[in-house]
Amino acid sequence: MNDHFFNLITQSSLHVYIGSMILILTIMNPLGMLAIFMGMTSDFSPSERKRISIKSCIAIAVILISVTWLGTGILSFFGVKLPAFEVAGGILLFLGSLPMVSPKRVKENMPNDDEDVENSDMAIVPLAFPTISGPAAILQIMICLQKYGNNIQVKLILSLAALSSVFVLFISFYFSDKLTKYISINGLRIIKIFVGIILLSLAVNIISHGVITIFHL
């Protein structure tokens, strides 16, 4: 009896883990995000890209796990609706992506500490949020909770699935310098501009969706 019950729990847990991980990876799109990561970090050295990959993936994991356990509780606490959250996230994404398509300005030599701060900011906004763990990823987490159940066991499994998905993303980011060896500087610049246009379009789409929902257009 106990063995049968344990097997049912194990099978159910595995089903939730695999199902959740597939849903999260689908919205994350590691290959597509790798192109975005390469575009955003095309001007950085391999060591800087590695630092950015670590910080951005830590931020993504924190956001996804926080959403898993707190859900829309935080938004509800502050009286924020999901459409308004979409608009705010879309604006952040738009502002963060704009420099990618703007003419590059010559930078003065800055101390390493200032460069580290700039890289850290970019790793969190707009890369971690709202590009990867933005409204779409948060909505996907909500869907998983609705689909599999909003209880402690499901939240634990969903947290593990989120961490596994972030690890897959981290591997692709961390070793992105292997790919850049086969792409010229001009190629990286083209990728950067193209990805910037895609992200700007995505930002406009997110903002418009939020506005349409808010005003019931």
Summary of the structure (lengths in Angstrom):
residues: 217
radius of gyration: 19.1
end to end distance: 55.9
largest distance: 71.5
contacts: 672
relative contact order: 0.20
helix: 84%
strand: 0%
